[in-house]
Amino acid sequence: MPYTVDATSHGAVISLAATSREEFVRDLVASLLEAAYGKPSAAAPAAGQVVPIQTAGADEAEILSHLAADTLRAVHETAGTLLAPRWIAFDEQRVTATLPVAEGASTGRRLTARRASLQSPLPELRATLELDAEAAS
């Protein structure tokens, strides 16, 4: 598996391995959604309803950090459950993706990115992302 999501007493730790930018972004978003909602379900997306996420960064380390923050923000702000991206676009130092929204109430945990570290860059990217669970308000 290109990523793992391990629960911790404070939140979760995500470990990623990727060989392309697309794999990196797709697996980063999928792992964040898994950390927030649990294992992916077979929920059908609402017709045409999507949430855009976007980030820019000078390198994969900045993109990792910024895209994690924007994805976790979208989880918190979206009524419904976000699904893995169906569309991803790349520009120089920028990534945009759209996440379909499944109907029904969201049961996602509110998480924040505490630390993101890149152990090696593409083409053999390895990264770790530590997430903290926020207290329910």
Secondary structure, 3 states (H helix, E strand, C coil): CCEEEEECCCEEEEEEEECCHHHHHHHHHHHHHHHHHCCCCCCCEEEEEEEEEEEECCCHHHHHHHHHHHHHHHHHHCCCEECCCCEEEEECCEEEEEEEEECCCCCCCCEEEEEEEEEECCCCEEEEEEEEECCCC
